[in-house]
């Protein structure tokens, strides 16, 4: 049985605006699920309904085999949330924020739990610092610490690594993987970083204009795209650019390097055509389709 299941979930706002349109999906125990889509697709509205912040117009949400609306208090004891865009009271210190928020949950040994969370997130040196004085990376760490106070079975994360330095973002990804492995936490994560999603997510659901249009692994979604990216360092860049324009091949230049989009099935033919045309190159790399390619194509082709 899935740890979370959503059936025919719909949210309509005034003026007949449908933010989420009859979507159904599930989250399995110990799974990291990516919730993807362009801005305005309905991702945040979906998370808000899963947290009970918004009431669905129709549909059903079940956590742990129980109806969310009938067992809301019991369920929210085992669910938590973090977002890069939702801060904590800025005039309170890190310790004050974590302490006060911990009282939202039934924690048997509160002092021990807080000590463990502080240790896990390496927050000792920040405890007496006001939240508003923290860096973006530090705020993200504190936000995740807040989200783990109740040791949730389901963790909902909205853009947890947005605007973070690469090393901090990598730390967050490694932390999520550790939580999944050690505590079997089930996670839903929204992100615009497609390489990050490919790295940590077992499965991806894609929402566009409020409708669920894909539910598969990142690898399978990437394979559904036929275009490969061939990057060349040509001896005669002008000749290569002219060839691409005449052949109607999508391309772009980055300094001396030119990247051409070619169907995977046509790679050999493309390279042979370059040789026959006399266009030589000193370097070549071929990148297979990625989840980002799927994202871009889907956003461009769906109404």
N, C-alpha and C positions, 0 to 999 in steps of 0.2 A: 504493500500500500504506500503511495506517495506521502511524504511528510506534509506537503502542501498541495492542494488541488484547487484550481479555479475553473468554474464552469459558466460559460455564457455571460461573462462579466461586462457590464455596460455602464457608462457614466455619461449622462446628458446634462448640459448646462443650459441656461436660458438662451433664447434666440435659436433654439433647435441645434445648438452646437454639440456634436457628439465627439467627446474626447477619447473615449474608449468604446469600441464597437463590437460587442458580443465575442470576446476572446476567451479561449479555454487553453489551459496548459497546466503542467504539474512540476513540482520540485521533488526530486528523490532524496532520500536520506544520504547525507555525506556528499552531495553533489554541489558543484559550483556552476550556476546557470547564468549566462549572460543575457541581459535584457537590453536589446539594441534597437536603434531607430534614430531618425533625424530629429532635430529640435522640433518640438510641437507634435511629436508622434503619439504621445500618450503614456510615455514611460513613467514620468513623475506622478501623474494621476493614478496610474496602476499601483505604484508603491504606496501612495497615500491611502488608497482603498485597502491595501493589504495590512496597513497599520491601523485602520479604523479612523483615520483623520478625515476622510471623505466617505460618505455613504453611497454605495452603488445605486444607480437607478434600477438595475435588475442584475440577476446573476447570483452565484453562490461561491463562497470562500470557505474551504475546510482546512484546518490545521490539525494534524495528528488524529485525523478521522473524526474531528468534531466541528460542528458548524460554528464559524467565527462569531456570528451575531448572537448566538445562544450561549456561547462560552467565552465571551470576549475577555473578561478579566483573567480567567485561568490561562487562556492562550497567550495573552500579552506578557505574562510572567516568563514565558519561554521564547519570546521574540524580541529582537532589538534592531536598531537602525542607526546608520551614520551617513552623513553627507558632508562633502567639502563645502557646500553652500549654506549649511545650517550651523551656526555657531552656538556657543554657550555664553552665559552672562559674562560680559567682558570685565566687569569690576570685581568679580569673584576670583579668588586664586584657583589654581588647578585642584588643590586639595579640597577647597570648599565646594567647588562644582561637583567633583566625584562623590564627596560625602553626602551632599544634599540629594543628588540624583539617586544614590544607592537606596534611599528610603522609599523610592517608588516600587521597590521589589522586596519580596519576602526572603531575606538573606539571613540564615541562622547565625552565623558568626561574621558580622559586618566588618569588624576590625581586621580579621584575618583575610577576608575577601579583598578589602581595599589594599592591604599590604601586598597581596598576590598580584593584583592588577597593576599596582605601581611598579612592582618588580618586572612583570612581563613586558611592560611598555617603557621601562627604563625612565621613569618620571621623577625619581627622587630629587634631582636638582631643580625641577620645575615646580615642585609642590607649592611653594609660597609665591610664585609668580602669577600676577593677574592674567587671566586668559587673553585679554585684549593686547597684551604686550608680547605674546608669543609669535613666532614666525609661522608661515603657512604650514611647513612640515611639522612643527611642534603641535599646532592646532589639530592637524589631521591625526597625529598620534593620540592626543587627548580625546578626540572625538571617537576614535576606535576603542580606547580604553573605556570610555563611557558606555559604548555599545556592548562591551563584554562584561559589564558589571554583574549581570545576572546569569553569566555563562549560558547564553541563549542556544536553543536548538536550531533556530532559524535566524539568520542575520541578513538584513536588507541594506545594501550599500549603494548609495547614489554618487557616482563619480568619485570614488575614494582617493584616486591619485591625480585628480585634475590640478594643474598648475604647480605640481611638485617637481623638485629637482630629480633627475634620473635615479640617483642613489637612494633617495627617500622613497620614491615610487617602487623601486625594486625591493626595498625593505618591507613595504606594505604587502606586495605580492607574496613574498616569502612568508610573511606572517599569516596571511590568509590560508596558504597551503598547509602551514604547520597546524593551524586550528582545525582544518578539515581532517588532517591525518590523526591528530592526537585526541580530538574531542568529537569527531564525526559531525561537526557543524555543517548545516546545509546553508548555502549562501546564494542570494540573488544579487548580481552586481550590474549596474549600468555603467557604461564607459563609451567614450568616443575614441579610445586608443585601441585600434583593431589588433595590433600586434600583442598588446596586453591580454586582450580577450582570447586570442589564439593560444597564448601561453598558459593561462590558468583555468579557462572554462571548459568543462566537460561537454556542455551543450549550449546552444544559443537559440533564443527566440527573437524574432525580428518583427517589430511593430511599425507600421507606417499609416498615417492618417487614421489612427485608432484601431486599425485592423491587424490581426496577427497573420503574417504572410509567409513565415518560415519557422520551422522548429527542427533543428538538426545539429550535428556536430560542426564546429568551425571548419574542420577539414572538408567535410562533404559539401558545405555551402561554397567554399572556395573552389572546389572541383567543378561546381556547376558553371563556373565562368571559363570561357574558352581562351581568353586573351592572355598571352604571356608578354613580359616586358624585356626587350632586348636592348642592353646599353652597350654602345660602341664608342671607342676612341678612334675616329676615322682620320686617315692622313689628309683627306680632302673633305672637311665638314660641310662646305658649301655644296659639294656634289651630292653628299648623302641627304642633306636637307631638301635639295631639289628633287631627288629621286622619291623621297617620302611624299612630298607635295604632289608630284605627278601621279603617284600610285595611290593617293588618298589614304595614306597610312597615318594614323594619329601619332604624333611625335612631339618631343620637346627637348630643348637644349639646356644643359647645365654646364656652362663653361665650355670646355673642349669635348664633353661627353654628350652624346645624343641618345635618347631613349625612344625606341619605336615599339608601338603596340601591335602585335601580330598574333593571329590565331595560332594556338599550340600546334595544330595540324599543319600549319603553313611555314613553320620555322625553317625547315630544310629548304623549301622552295625560296623563301626570302633570302637566305644566305647564298644560295646558288645564283639568284638574280643579281645580288651585289657583286659576286665574282664576275658574272658575265658582263656587267655594266662597267667593270673596272674600278669599283669602289673598294679600296683596301682599308684595313683597320689593324691597329696594333693591340687592342684589348677588346674583349667581349665578355659580357656576363648576361645570363638568362635567368630571369626571376619568374617562377611559376605564379599562377593566379593566387591571390590572397583573400582573406576575409574582407580587407579594405576594398578590393575590387568588387566583391559581391555587394558591399554596402553602397558603393558609388553607383553601380549599375542599377541596383534596386531603387535607390532614391530618384535616379534620373528617369526610370521607365514607369514607375508606378504613379497612378493619378493622385 
